[in-house]
Amino acid sequence: MSAGRIVSSTVGADAAVNELVGIETSEYSDQQVTFGFAAGIPGMDAGRDVTNEMFQTISQFCAAVLGQANKFPELASSIEKRDVADAERWVNAQ
């Protein structure tokens, strides 16, 4: 999508979020890192814990981005309806 003026285009909004909507993140939400060694090496334990926290945080972030992206087509539709009504008022005023 090229940069340009802002328009109330439902097609443009759908295209903008289409790739995000196609990403399935639910399979990543419960990912855990495990090591094949016995626990007790402090640096490795800390690395595992940080990585597991990152998995959860990234999964939550992806869900939040997708939730916001899903709002764009509805918003564009609302703006498009408003623009059509404004255009009709201008036509009728002349």
All heavy atoms as an XYZ file, in Angstrom:
696
protein
N       0.846     -1.159      0.000
C       0.000      0.000      0.000
C       0.900      1.232      0.000
O       1.773      1.369      0.831
C      -0.893     -0.055      1.233
C      -1.876      1.062      1.313
S      -2.927      0.847      2.758
C      -4.473      0.753      1.909
N       0.677      2.128     -0.903
C       1.535      3.302     -1.013
C       1.054      4.415     -0.087
O      -0.112      4.483      0.273
C       1.539      3.802     -2.464
O       0.244      4.229     -2.820
N       1.988      5.261      0.271
C       1.641      6.400      1.109
C       0.887      7.405      0.267
O       1.110      7.549     -0.923
C       2.902      7.020      1.693
N      -0.014      8.087      0.873
C      -0.789      9.070      0.137
C      -1.828      9.690      1.041
O      -1.730      9.626      2.260
N      -2.848     10.225      0.422
C      -3.880     10.876      1.215
C      -4.748      9.840      1.918
O      -4.863      8.704      1.475
C      -4.723     11.797      0.341
C      -5.493     11.091     -0.732
C      -6.154     12.100     -1.674
N      -6.927     11.396     -2.663
C      -8.229     11.172     -2.580
N      -8.916     11.630     -1.557
N      -8.862     10.515     -3.528
N      -5.350     10.238      3.000
C      -6.219      9.355      3.756
C      -7.587      9.346      3.096
O      -8.158     10.396      2.813
C      -6.336      9.827      5.221
C      -4.956      9.779      5.886
C      -7.354      9.003      5.981
C      -4.927     10.370      7.271
N      -8.101      8.168      2.833
C      -9.420      8.024      2.230
C     -10.219      6.998      3.014
O      -9.670      6.158      3.706
C      -9.327      7.583      0.738
C      -8.644      8.636     -0.088
C      -8.608      6.264      0.608
N     -11.528      7.073      2.878
C     -12.393      6.110      3.565
C     -12.646      4.941      2.625
O     -13.679      4.834      2.003
C     -13.705      6.773      3.964
O     -14.330      7.321      2.827
N     -11.687      4.081      2.518
C     -11.772      2.949      1.610
C     -11.816      1.647      2.393
O     -10.845      1.270      3.044
C     -10.562      2.941      0.662
O     -10.492      1.716     -0.030
N     -12.954      0.959      2.318
C     -13.042     -0.326      2.994
C     -12.130     -1.340      2.320
O     -11.578     -2.213      2.983
C     -14.487     -0.842      3.011
O     -14.993     -0.887      1.674
C     -15.373      0.044      3.860
N     -11.938     -1.210      1.021
C     -11.032     -2.106      0.303
C      -9.601     -1.900      0.795
O      -8.871     -2.854      1.054
C     -11.130     -1.883     -1.229
C     -10.074     -2.689     -1.962
C     -12.519     -2.237     -1.726
N      -9.210     -0.643      0.950
C      -7.874     -0.336      1.450
C      -7.669     -0.831      2.869
O      -6.606     -1.369      3.208
N      -8.680     -0.680      3.704
C      -8.574     -1.152      5.090
C      -8.469     -2.671      5.139
O      -7.665     -3.224      5.885
C      -9.769     -0.674      5.901
N      -9.284     -3.341      4.330
C      -9.210     -4.802      4.284
C      -7.835     -5.264      3.818
O      -7.265     -6.200      4.376
C     -10.290     -5.378      3.366
C     -11.669     -5.329      4.000
O     -11.758     -5.295      5.243
O     -12.657     -5.339      3.245
N      -7.307     -4.603      2.803
C      -5.993     -4.982      2.275
C      -4.898     -4.739      3.310
O      -3.957     -5.519      3.422
C      -5.690     -4.200      1.000
N      -5.046     -3.669      4.093
C      -4.027     -3.322      5.085
C      -3.914     -4.363      6.186
O      -2.837     -4.615      6.701
C      -4.330     -1.952      5.694
N      -5.024     -4.984      6.546
C      -4.986     -5.943      7.652
C      -5.063     -7.393      7.193
O      -4.946     -8.313      7.999
C      -6.117     -5.677      8.672
C      -5.960     -4.309      9.280
C      -7.476     -5.869      8.061
N      -5.215     -7.615      5.906
C      -5.404     -8.972      5.390
C      -4.272     -9.917      5.779
O      -4.514    -11.048      6.187
C      -5.565     -8.942      3.874
C      -6.023    -10.272      3.327
O      -6.800    -10.974      3.973
N      -5.549    -10.623      2.153
N      -3.043     -9.462      5.673
C      -1.916    -10.333      6.005
C      -1.858    -10.625      7.497
O      -1.516    -11.731      7.906
C      -0.609     -9.720      5.522
C      -0.480     -9.770      4.009
C       0.875     -9.324      3.537
O       1.873     -9.583      4.249
O       0.950     -8.721      2.463
N      -2.189     -9.644      8.326
C      -2.175     -9.875      9.773
C      -3.237    -10.881     10.186
O      -3.002    -11.726     11.037
C      -2.420     -8.569     10.529
C      -1.288     -7.559     10.527
C      -1.733     -6.287     11.237
C      -0.064     -8.128     11.211
N      -4.406    -10.779      9.573
C      -5.512    -11.663      9.929
C      -5.164    -13.111      9.591
O      -5.585    -14.031     10.280
C      -6.811    -11.220      9.227
C      -7.929    -12.213      9.441
C      -7.227     -9.852      9.746
N      -4.344    -13.310      8.571
C      -3.985    -14.657      8.156
C      -2.938    -15.323      9.031
O      -2.647    -16.497      8.865
N      -2.378    -14.610      9.981
C      -1.342    -15.174     10.844
C      -2.003    -15.857     12.031
O      -2.784    -15.253     12.754
C      -0.379    -14.078     11.337
C       0.346    -13.437     10.149
C       0.628    -14.656     12.332
C       1.180    -12.237     10.523
N      -1.700    -17.106     12.221
C      -2.255    -17.878     13.336
C      -1.237    -17.903     14.455
O      -0.156    -18.468     14.314
C      -2.576    -19.301     12.876
C      -3.128    -20.188     13.956
C      -4.410    -19.662     14.582
O      -5.324    -19.258     13.848
O      -4.475    -19.641     15.817
N      -1.564    -17.262     15.564
C      -0.628    -17.178     16.685
C      -1.020    -18.062     17.860
O      -0.239    -18.209     18.798
C      -0.511    -15.731     17.199
O      -1.801    -15.300     17.642
C       0.010    -14.800     16.118
N      -2.196    -18.650     17.826
C      -2.655    -19.418     18.985
C      -1.749    -20.602     19.298
O      -1.610    -20.984     20.455
C      -4.090    -19.896     18.786
O      -4.164    -20.772     17.679
N      -1.119    -21.166     18.286
C      -0.256    -22.317     18.531
C       1.037    -21.936     19.260
O       1.728    -22.786     19.792
C       0.083    -23.015     17.220
C       0.890    -22.153     16.259
C       1.026    -22.763     14.871
O      -0.003    -23.109     14.277
O       2.168    -22.888     14.413
N       1.341    -20.655     19.302
C       2.570    -20.216     19.951
C       2.355    -19.771     21.399
O       3.315    -19.567     22.126
C       3.208    -19.060     19.182
C       3.563    -19.421     17.766
C       2.914    -18.843     16.691
C       4.545    -20.368     17.503
C       3.231    -19.192     15.382
C       4.869    -20.720     16.203
C       4.207    -20.124     15.156
O       4.521    -20.466     13.874
N       1.116    -19.622     21.824
C       0.858    -19.027     23.138
C       1.357    -19.885     24.303
O       1.686    -19.362     25.347
C      -0.627    -18.729     23.306
O      -1.368    -19.923     23.250
N       1.386    -21.177     24.143
C       1.817    -22.044     25.239
C       3.200    -22.656     25.001
O       3.527    -23.681     25.584
C       0.791    -23.165     25.458
C      -0.541    -22.622     25.942
O      -0.530    -21.652     26.727
O      -1.582    -23.143     25.526
N       3.993    -22.025     24.183
C       5.343    -22.519     23.911
C       6.196    -22.404     25.165
O       6.102    -21.439     25.920
C       5.997    -21.697     22.795
C       5.364    -21.875     21.443
C       5.950    -23.051     20.701
O       7.080    -23.431     20.928
N       5.173    -23.627     19.811
N       7.017    -23.384     25.374
C       7.945    -23.377     26.496
C       9.300    -23.891     26.017
O       9.365    -24.788     25.187
C       7.454    -24.284     27.627
C       6.186    -23.809     28.312
C       6.438    -22.614     29.203
O       7.365    -22.615     29.999
N       5.619    -21.594     29.073
N      10.342    -23.298     26.558
C      11.689    -23.758     26.266
C      12.088    -24.736     27.370
O      11.882    -24.470     28.551
C      12.683    -22.582     26.232
C      14.107    -23.071     26.138
C      12.357    -21.652     25.083
N      12.613    -25.859     26.977
C      13.145    -26.814     27.948
C      14.545    -27.207     27.493
O      14.857    -27.142     26.308
C      12.263    -28.075     28.049
O      12.159    -28.664     26.755
C      10.875    -27.742     28.559
N      15.352    -27.573     28.450
C      16.704    -28.015     28.138
C      16.842    -29.484     28.489
O      16.176    -29.978     29.401
C      17.744    -27.200     28.908
C      17.767    -25.735     28.536
C      17.641    -24.755     29.500
C      17.931    -25.347     27.220
C      17.673    -23.419     29.164
C      17.959    -24.016     26.867
C      17.823    -23.043     27.839
N      17.700    -30.181     27.780
C      17.899    -31.601     28.011
C      18.896    -31.904     29.118
O      19.369    -33.018     29.217
N      19.192    -30.952     29.965
C      20.133    -31.182     31.050
C      19.383    -31.118     32.375
O      18.260    -30.651     32.456
C      21.253    -30.138     31.033
C      20.778    -28.763     31.387
C      20.821    -28.329     32.708
C      20.284    -27.895     30.417
C      20.378    -27.066     33.039
C      19.843    -26.642     30.749
C      19.877    -26.217     32.063
N      20.002    -31.570     33.397
C      19.409    -31.474     34.736
C      19.439    -30.019     35.177
O      20.401    -29.303     34.926
C      20.182    -32.347     35.715
N      18.378    -29.569     35.809
C      18.299    -28.190     36.281
C      19.377    -27.928     37.319
O      19.965    -28.846     37.876
C      16.921    -27.933     36.878
N      19.600    -26.679     37.585
C      20.555    -26.332     38.638
C      21.710    -25.482     38.161
O      22.530    -25.062     38.964
N      21.821    -25.242     36.871
C      22.857    -24.341     36.368
C      22.192    -22.959     36.310
O      21.333    -22.725     35.450
C      23.368    -24.771     34.985
C      23.928    -26.191     35.047
C      24.400    -23.777     34.478
C      24.298    -26.768     33.695
N      22.556    -22.075     37.234
C      21.832    -20.813     37.375
C      21.683    -20.005     36.080
O      20.591    -19.500     35.782
C      22.639    -20.039     38.415
C      23.338    -21.096     39.207
C      23.620    -22.196     38.223
N      22.726    -19.875     35.306
C      22.652    -19.102     34.062
C      21.702    -19.720     33.055
O      20.949    -19.012     32.372
N      21.710    -21.033     32.946
C      20.815    -21.724     32.018
C      19.374    -21.649     32.503
O      18.449    -21.447     31.713
C      21.244    -23.182     31.847
C      22.612    -23.336     31.213
S      22.673    -22.712     29.521
C      22.006    -24.095     28.643
N      19.164    -21.794     33.786
C      17.813    -21.674     34.346
C      17.247    -20.274     34.101
O      16.095    -20.118     33.702
C      17.815    -21.968     35.848
C      18.040    -23.448     36.160
O      17.809    -24.289     35.269
O      18.446    -23.747     37.300
N      18.074    -19.254     34.322
C      17.640    -17.871     34.106
C      17.329    -17.632     32.631
O      16.323    -16.998     32.292
C      18.712    -16.896     34.592
N      18.165    -18.137     31.740
C      17.927    -17.994     30.298
C      16.629    -18.660     29.876
O      15.865    -18.107     29.083
N      16.365    -19.850     30.411
C      15.120    -20.557     30.105
C      13.917    -19.742     30.587
O      12.934    -19.567     29.867
C      15.125    -21.930     30.765
C      13.845    -22.727     30.506
C      13.653    -23.877     31.468
N      13.610    -23.367     32.839
C      14.319    -23.867     33.839
N      15.127    -24.896     33.659
N      14.236    -23.345     35.046
N      14.001    -19.229     31.803
C      12.882    -18.472     32.371
C      12.605    -17.194     31.582
O      11.450    -16.857     31.301
C      13.156    -18.138     33.842
C      13.190    -19.384     34.725
O      12.711    -20.456     34.284
O      13.712    -19.280     35.864
N      13.672    -16.487     31.208
C      13.504    -15.256     30.426
C      12.900    -15.572     29.064
O      11.985    -14.876     28.596
C      14.850    -14.513     30.272
C      14.763    -13.424     29.221
C      15.287    -13.938     31.605
N      13.369    -16.616     28.431
C      12.845    -17.000     27.122
C      11.370    -17.381     27.210
O      10.563    -16.988     26.364
C      13.668    -18.163     26.538
O      15.038    -17.761     26.439
C      13.160    -18.558     25.163
N      10.987    -18.107     28.233
C       9.584    -18.476     28.403
C       8.704    -17.253     28.646
O       7.587    -17.170     28.125
C       9.431    -19.496     29.538
C       9.942    -20.864     29.125
O       9.964    -21.201     27.951
N      10.350    -21.659     30.095
N       9.209    -16.281     29.406
C       8.464    -15.034     29.609
C       8.332    -14.272     28.301
O       7.287    -13.679     28.014
C       9.163    -14.166     30.651
C       9.017    -14.670     32.064
C       9.746    -13.795     33.064
O       9.851    -12.571     32.842
O      10.202    -14.348     34.079
N       9.392    -14.282     27.474
C       9.339    -13.603     26.173
C       8.298    -14.245     25.267
O       7.559    -13.545     24.567
C      10.717    -13.609     25.506
C      11.694    -12.650     26.137
S      13.376    -12.736     25.453
C      13.122    -12.750     23.711
N       8.229    -15.570     25.253
C       7.206    -16.252     24.453
C       5.810    -15.751     24.822
O       4.994    -15.448     23.964
C       7.258    -17.772     24.664
C       8.175    -18.502     23.737
C       9.017    -19.484     24.227
C       8.179    -18.243     22.373
C       9.867    -20.178     23.384
C       9.022    -18.939     21.517
C       9.866    -19.904     22.022
N       5.538    -15.674     26.109
C       4.220    -15.239     26.564
C       3.959    -13.784     26.185
O       2.869    -13.437     25.710
C       4.087    -15.436     28.077
C       4.074    -16.878     28.507
C       2.956    -17.675     27.853
O       1.825    -17.221     27.766
N       3.280    -18.861     27.373
N       4.950    -12.931     26.387
C       4.791    -11.507     26.090
C       4.581    -11.275     24.599
O       3.709    -10.496     24.195
C       6.016    -10.715     26.586
O       6.160    -10.939     27.993
C       5.883     -9.236     26.318
N       5.358    -11.951     23.769
C       5.220    -11.795     22.324
C       3.866    -12.311     21.856
O       3.210    -11.702     21.011
C       6.383    -12.486     21.587
C       7.673    -11.708     21.831
C       6.101    -12.605     20.089
C       8.929    -12.407     21.373
N       3.414    -13.404     22.416
C       2.102    -13.945     22.069
C       1.002    -12.954     22.426
O       0.083    -12.708     21.633
C       1.887    -15.271     22.789
O       0.614    -15.785     22.498
N       1.084    -12.352     23.603
C       0.094    -11.347     24.014
C       0.152    -10.117     23.122
O      -0.882     -9.546     22.760
C       0.324    -10.959     25.475
C       0.022    -12.070     26.452
C       0.535    -11.773     27.852
O       1.204    -10.771     28.084
N       0.233    -12.663     28.782
N       1.358     -9.702     22.757
C       1.524     -8.552     21.869
C       0.899     -8.826     20.505
O       0.178     -7.980     19.956
C       3.013     -8.215     21.718
C       3.282     -7.108     20.751
C       2.995     -5.799     21.079
C       3.822     -7.386     19.502
C       3.236     -4.772     20.182
C       4.070     -6.356     18.601
C       3.786     -5.055     18.941
N       1.138    -10.014     19.950
C       0.562    -10.373     18.651
C      -0.960    -10.372     18.707
O      -1.629     -9.888     17.776
C       1.064    -11.741     18.204
S       2.799    -11.765     17.738
N      -1.518    -10.888     19.774
C      -2.974    -10.899     19.932
C      -3.515     -9.474     20.008
O      -4.563     -9.164     19.426
C      -3.361    -11.698     21.163
N      -2.816     -8.590     20.706
C      -3.248     -7.198     20.826
C      -3.185     -6.484     19.479
O      -4.104     -5.747     19.115
C      -2.387     -6.461     21.852
N      -2.112     -6.703     18.726
C      -1.980     -6.088     17.398
C      -3.096     -6.574     16.479
O      -3.732     -5.776     15.783
C      -0.594     -6.390     16.784
C      -0.548     -6.016     15.310
C       0.495     -5.647     17.546
N      -3.367     -7.859     16.499
C      -4.431     -8.405     15.668
C      -5.792     -7.844     16.081
O      -6.616     -7.508     15.229
C      -4.438     -9.929     15.751
C      -5.435    -10.656     14.862
C      -5.250    -10.276     13.397
C      -5.300    -12.152     15.041
N      -6.018     -7.718     17.371
C      -7.273     -7.135     17.847
C      -7.468     -5.716     17.353
O      -8.570     -5.332     16.950
N      -6.408     -4.924     17.369
C      -6.497     -3.552     16.872
C      -6.658     -3.534     15.352
O      -7.425     -2.734     14.810
C      -5.262     -2.749     17.293
C      -5.160     -2.521     18.780
C      -6.353     -1.777     19.338
O      -6.796     -0.781     18.784
N      -6.896     -2.285     20.429
N      -5.946     -4.400     14.653
C      -6.029     -4.446     13.186
C      -7.435     -4.790     12.732
O      -7.919     -4.268     11.721
C      -5.029     -5.466     12.636
N      -8.116     -5.654     13.467
C      -9.472     -6.045     13.093
C     -10.460     -4.891     13.179
O     -11.547     -4.963     12.606
C      -9.951     -7.211     13.959
C      -9.347     -8.520     13.523
O      -9.103     -8.751     12.351
N      -9.086     -9.393     14.476
N     -10.107     -3.823     13.849
C     -10.981     -2.656     13.960
C     -10.949     -1.774     12.716
O     -11.881     -1.013     12.463
C     -10.593     -1.819     15.178
C     -10.817     -2.524     16.495
C     -10.359     -1.659     17.653
C     -10.507     -2.395     18.977
N     -10.023     -1.554     20.091
N      -9.899     -1.849     11.923
C      -9.734     -0.944     10.786
C     -10.824     -1.080      9.721
O     -11.347     -0.063      9.265
C      -8.338     -1.085     10.163
C      -7.297     -0.313     10.905
C      -6.544     -0.929     11.886
C      -7.085      1.027     10.657
C      -5.591     -0.219     12.600
C      -6.138      1.749     11.355
C      -5.386      1.124     12.333
N     -11.185     -2.278      9.282
C     -12.249     -2.355      8.275
C     -13.573     -1.763      8.767
O     -14.269     -1.070      8.017
C     -12.371     -3.854      7.994
C     -11.012     -4.394      8.301
C     -10.554     -3.583      9.488
N     -13.931     -1.998     10.017
C     -15.168     -1.442     10.565
C     -15.089      0.085     10.634
O     -16.044      0.782     10.297
C     -15.412     -2.018     11.951
C     -16.707     -1.572     12.574
C     -16.927     -2.189     13.941
O     -16.438     -3.290     14.205
O     -17.610     -1.536     14.755
N     -13.951      0.598     11.052
C     -13.745      2.035     11.108
C     -13.827      2.646      9.712
O     -14.475      3.681      9.514
C     -12.394      2.351     11.751
C     -12.007      3.820     11.865
C     -13.013      4.564     12.735
C     -10.609      3.948     12.463
N     -13.192      2.012      8.736
C     -13.233      2.517      7.365
C     -14.654      2.513      6.832
O     -15.076      3.446      6.129
C     -12.328      1.677      6.464
N     -15.421      1.491      7.152
C     -16.818      1.423      6.716
C     -17.624      2.573      7.312
O     -18.425      3.210      6.632
C     -17.421      0.078      7.108
O     -18.773      0.024      6.750
N     -17.410      2.845      8.581
C     -18.102      3.942      9.252
C     -17.741      5.287      8.623
O     -18.613      6.123      8.379
C     -17.737      3.929     10.732
O     -18.259      5.046     11.388
N     -16.463      5.486      8.355
C     -16.016      6.743      7.734
C     -16.569      6.859      6.323
O     -16.985      7.934      5.887
C     -14.476      6.834      7.755
C     -13.984      6.979      9.194
C     -13.975      7.995      6.895
C     -12.479      6.848      9.350
N     -16.598      5.739      5.597
C     -17.124      5.754      4.233
C     -18.600      6.169      4.229
O     -19.020      6.978      3.396
C     -16.956      4.377      3.602
C     -17.349      4.322      2.139
C     -17.062      2.953      1.548
O     -17.507      1.947      2.129
O     -16.396      2.913      0.505
N     -19.379      5.638      5.148
C     -20.801      6.017      5.238
C     -20.947      7.499      5.536
O     -21.791      8.180      4.959
C     -21.495      5.187      6.317
C     -21.701      3.751      5.934
C     -22.301      2.952      7.082
C     -22.340      1.476      6.723
N     -22.737      0.648      7.867
N     -20.119      8.006      6.439
C     -20.168      9.429      6.762
C     -19.808     10.278      5.550
O     -20.447     11.287      5.269
C     -19.216      9.730      7.916
C     -19.305     11.177      8.388
C     -18.152     11.542      9.287
N     -16.917     11.474      8.507
C     -15.724     11.277      9.040
N     -15.595     11.091     10.329
N     -14.651     11.240      8.276
N     -18.779      9.855      4.810
C     -18.363     10.599      3.621
C     -19.445     10.609      2.553
O     -19.662     11.621      1.887
C     -17.068     10.014      3.051
C     -15.859     10.297      3.927
O     -15.981     11.095      4.882
O     -14.794      9.709      3.658
N     -20.139      9.493      2.371
C     -21.231      9.427      1.395
C     -22.355     10.379      1.800
O     -22.901     11.113      0.974
C     -21.747      7.974      1.245
C     -23.049      7.924      0.479
C     -20.692      7.113      0.565
N     -22.686     10.380      3.092
C     -23.731     11.287      3.580
C     -23.313     12.738      3.386
O     -24.135     13.581      2.970
C     -24.026     10.999      5.053
N     -22.060     13.068      3.674
C     -21.563     14.434      3.463
C     -21.625     14.816      1.996
O     -22.020     15.932      1.645
C     -20.124     14.576      3.968
C     -20.022     14.592      5.485
O     -21.069     14.740      6.152
O     -18.888     14.439      5.996
N     -21.243     13.904      1.114
C     -21.271     14.179     -0.328
C     -22.699     14.425     -0.796
O     -22.947     15.322     -1.613
C     -20.654     13.015     -1.096
N     -23.642     13.646     -0.290
C     -25.052     13.841     -0.675
C     -25.568     15.199     -0.211
O     -26.328     15.858     -0.929
C     -25.912     12.714     -0.097
C     -25.695     11.385     -0.799
C     -26.443     10.237     -0.140
O     -27.130     10.454      0.889
O     -26.325      9.111     -0.645
N     -25.151     15.624      0.976
C     -25.564     16.951      1.460
C     -25.019     18.049      0.563
O     -25.697     19.030      0.292
C     -25.101     17.151      2.894
C     -26.051     16.588      3.904
C     -25.689     17.069      5.278
N     -24.334     16.655      5.584
C     -23.993     15.930      6.628
N     -24.879     15.589      7.507
N     -22.744     15.577      6.819
N     -23.776     17.906      0.122
C     -23.188     18.904     -0.771
C     -23.915     18.962     -2.100
O     -24.155     20.035     -2.648
C     -21.699     18.630     -1.006
C     -20.833     19.134      0.120
C     -20.294     18.403      1.114
C     -20.441     20.474      0.349
N     -19.578     19.190      1.975
C     -19.659     20.494      1.521
C     -20.679     21.681     -0.313
C     -19.106     21.658      2.039
C     -20.129     22.840      0.210
C     -19.347     22.814      1.368
N     -24.265     17.810     -2.642
C     -24.978     17.745     -3.921
C     -26.356     18.386     -3.778
O     -26.790     19.162     -4.640
C     -25.103     16.287     -4.418
C     -26.061     16.181     -5.573
C     -23.724     15.760     -4.823
N     -27.038     18.081     -2.691
C     -28.371     18.627     -2.470
C     -28.358     20.111     -2.138
O     -29.345     20.807     -2.372
C     -29.084     17.869     -1.334
C     -29.374     16.440     -1.738
O     -29.513     16.125     -2.906
N     -29.459     15.556     -0.751
N     -27.265     20.615     -1.621
C     -27.154     22.034     -1.256
C     -26.927     22.912     -2.477
O     -27.165     24.115     -2.420
C     -26.026     22.231     -0.263
N     -26.505     22.350     -3.571
C     -26.180     23.185     -4.753
C     -27.341     23.386     -5.628
O     -28.292     23.008     -5.868
C     -25.042     22.527     -5.549
C     -23.780     22.523     -4.770
C     -22.628     21.845     -5.521
O     -22.775     21.396     -6.644
N     -21.488     21.801     -4.889
